[in-house]
Amino acid sequence: MFTLVYQHPDFLVINKHPGISVHKDDNDQPLLAAVAEQTGDEKLYLIHRLDKMTSGLLLLGRNKEAASILSSNFAERVVEKFYVAIGTKKPKKKQGVVIGDMTRSRRSSWKLESTKENPAITQFFSTAAGEGRRLFLCKPHTGKTHQIRVALRSVGSGITGDDIYGTEASDRGYLHAYALSFPYKGETQRFICPPTDGKLWQVAEAQQALNDWNQPWQLEWPTLAYKKASV
């Protein structure tokens, strides 16, 4: 279900495995219960969420005060989040910014609109991942449902193994929460977790790119020129 990455007196960082849900199901959260059993915590607080198919870094508070501080960091958008993904096709552009409102579409899916009233904002780089696929490094500035999955589909490269937005079946959905950077009590906390679950991450081109991107907060990201219109 998970691998423990880091234990702080006030919070935990875990690597959630693909296919594991973090959402409550009939008022039960088996992932949090499993983590608490391993760490000895009586109660853990979920600070943010990952889709069921998405693996990678997940932050858990160990007490109410820490959970409040960490949740506020996310709400105030002072947390830097970085994801890696493998797309099936060459994108319309190799790097850039995807900005647009997201609205409900068919079944459980969302779609990107051209309007920008309350937009999802995602910066990205991409490079060859072998066998005609692309490896993406994404930096979302908002936390919309399915944001990265919709963004990559909008540039013509749905995530491999994504059964809603992708076009190619695989052994998993290839989206991984790769790195986190956030302030906590006067110190910057930074964590990185390369993906391991999934055969396509092991391709030589993907491994080289992951090595090149091992300090994502230091990269020169595409210009983010969006400013919300005043009312």
C-alpha positions in Angstrom: 0.0 0.0 0.0 2.8 2.4 0.9 6.4 2.9 1.7 7.5 5.2 4.5 9.7 8.0 3.2 10.3 10.3 6.2 9.2 10.7 9.8 9.0 14.1 11.4 7.6 14.6 14.9 4.7 16.5 13.4 4.2 14.8 10.0 4.9 11.8 7.9 5.8 11.6 4.2 4.9 8.3 2.4 5.2 6.9 -1.1 1.6 5.8 -1.9 1.7 2.8 -4.2 -0.4 2.9 -7.5 -4.0 1.6 -7.3 -4.4 2.5 -3.6 -7.3 4.9 -2.7 -6.8 7.7 -0.2 -10.4 8.6 0.0 -12.9 7.5 2.6 -14.9 4.5 1.7 -17.8 3.9 4.1 -16.1 6.0 6.7 -13.0 3.8 6.5 -9.5 4.9 5.4 -7.5 1.7 5.1 -4.3 3.5 3.9 -4.2 5.8 6.9 -5.0 2.9 9.2 -2.1 0.9 7.7 0.3 3.8 8.1 -0.8 4.4 11.7 -0.3 0.8 12.5 3.3 0.9 11.3 4.2 4.2 12.9 2.3 3.9 16.2 0.2 7.0 15.6 -3.3 7.0 17.2 -4.6 9.4 14.5 -3.3 10.7 11.2 -4.6 13.7 9.2 -4.7 13.6 5.4 -3.2 16.9 4.2 -3.8 16.5 0.4 -5.0 13.8 -2.0 -3.7 11.7 -4.9 -5.9 9.9 -7.5 -6.1 6.2 -7.0 -3.9 5.5 -10.0 -1.3 8.0 -9.0 1.7 6.9 -6.9 4.1 9.0 -5.0 4.6 11.5 -2.2 1.7 12.0 0.2 1.9 14.2 3.3 0.2 13.2 6.6 -0.1 15.3 9.7 0.5 13.6 13.1 -1.4 16.1 15.2 -4.1 18.8 14.8 -1.7 21.8 15.0 0.6 20.4 12.3 -2.4 19.4 10.1 -3.7 22.9 10.3 -0.4 24.5 9.4 0.3 22.1 6.5 -3.3 22.4 5.2 -3.0 26.1 5.2 0.2 25.9 3.2 -1.7 24.0 0.5 -4.6 26.4 0.6 -2.3 29.4 0.3 -0.4 27.8 -2.6 3.0 28.0 -0.9 3.7 24.3 -1.5 5.6 23.3 -4.7 4.4 20.0 -6.1 6.1 18.2 -9.0 4.7 15.2 -10.8 6.2 12.9 -13.5 4.0 11.2 -16.1 4.4 9.1 -19.3 2.3 10.1 -22.2 1.5 7.9 -25.1 2.0 10.4 -28.0 4.2 13.3 -28.9 2.5 16.5 -27.5 1.5 19.5 -29.5 4.3 21.4 -27.7 7.3 20.1 -25.8 7.0 22.5 -22.8 4.8 25.3 -21.7 1.8 26.2 -19.6 -1.7 24.8 -19.7 -4.3 27.2 -18.4 -8.1 26.9 -18.5 -11.3 26.3 -16.5 -12.2 22.7 -15.9 -15.8 21.5 -16.1 -17.5 18.1 -15.7 -17.8 16.0 -18.8 -19.1 12.4 -19.3 -19.0 9.8 -16.6 -16.2 10.6 -14.1 -14.2 12.8 -16.5 -13.4 16.5 -16.7 -12.6 18.7 -19.7 -10.5 21.8 -20.2 -12.2 25.0 -21.3 -10.8 28.0 -23.1 -12.2 30.3 -20.3 -10.1 31.4 -17.4 -12.5 32.4 -14.6 -11.0 30.0 -12.0 -8.5 28.1 -14.1 -6.3 25.1 -13.5 -2.7 26.1 -14.1 0.0 23.5 -15.0 3.6 24.1 -16.2 5.4 21.3 -17.9 8.5 20.0 -19.6 8.7 16.9 -21.7 11.3 14.7 -23.2 11.6 11.3 -25.0 10.7 8.3 -22.9 11.5 5.6 -25.4 9.2 3.6 -27.8 7.6 6.9 -29.1 6.3 7.9 -25.6 7.0 11.2 -23.8 8.1 11.7 -20.2 6.6 14.8 -18.6 7.6 16.8 -15.5 4.6 18.8 -14.4 4.3 21.6 -11.8 0.6 22.3 -11.0 -0.1 25.7 -9.4 -3.7 24.7 -8.5 -5.2 21.5 -7.1 -8.1 20.7 -9.4 -9.4 17.1 -9.7 -7.7 15.2 -12.5 -5.8 18.4 -13.3 -2.6 16.9 -14.8 -4.4 14.1 -16.5 -6.7 16.6 -18.3 -3.8 19.0 -19.0 -1.7 16.3 -20.8 -4.6 15.1 -22.8 -5.2 18.7 -23.9 -1.7 18.9 -25.4 -2.3 15.6 -27.2 -0.6 13.1 -25.0 -2.9 11.3 -22.7 -1.2 9.4 -19.8 -0.3 5.8 -20.6 -2.5 3.5 -18.6 -5.1 6.2 -17.7 -8.4 4.4 -18.2 -10.3 7.8 -18.4 -8.1 10.1 -20.4 -5.5 7.9 -22.0 -5.4 5.9 -25.2 -3.1 3.1 -24.3 -3.6 0.3 -21.7 -0.7 -0.6 -19.6 0.4 -2.2 -16.3 -0.6 1.0 -14.4 -1.5 4.6 -14.9 1.8 6.4 -15.3 1.4 9.4 -13.0 3.6 9.8 -10.0 3.9 12.6 -7.3 7.6 13.1 -7.7 8.7 15.9 -5.3 7.4 18.2 -2.6 8.8 21.5 -1.2 7.0 23.4 1.6 7.7 25.6 4.6 7.2 24.3 8.1 8.1 26.3 11.2 10.7 28.4 9.6 12.4 25.6 7.6 12.0 24.5 4.0 11.2 20.8 3.7 12.0 19.1 0.5 11.4 15.5 -0.6 11.9 13.6 -3.8 10.8 10.1 -4.6 11.7 8.6 -8.0 9.0 6.2 -9.4 9.7 2.5 -9.3 6.4 0.7 -9.7 5.9 0.2 -13.5 8.0 -1.2 -16.3 8.0 2.1 -18.4 9.8 4.0 -15.7 12.7 1.7 -16.2 13.3 2.5 -19.9 16.8 4.0 -20.3 15.5 7.4 -21.7 13.1 7.8 -18.8 15.8 7.0 -16.3 18.1 9.5 -17.8 15.5 12.3 -17.7 14.6 11.5 -14.1 18.2 11.8 -13.2 18.4 15.2 -15.0 15.3 16.4 -13.1 16.4 15.3 -9.6 16.2 19.0 -8.4 13.0 20.1 -10.0 12.7 23.3 -7.9 16.0 24.6 -9.4 14.9 24.2 -13.1 14.0 27.2 -15.2 10.3 26.7 -15.6 8.2 28.1 -18.5 7.0 31.6 -18.0 3.8 31.9 -16.0 2.2 35.1 -17.2 -1.4 34.5 -16.1 -3.0 37.1 -13.9 -6.6 36.7 -12.7 -8.8 39.5 -14.2 -10.1 41.9 -11.6 -13.9 42.1 -11.0 
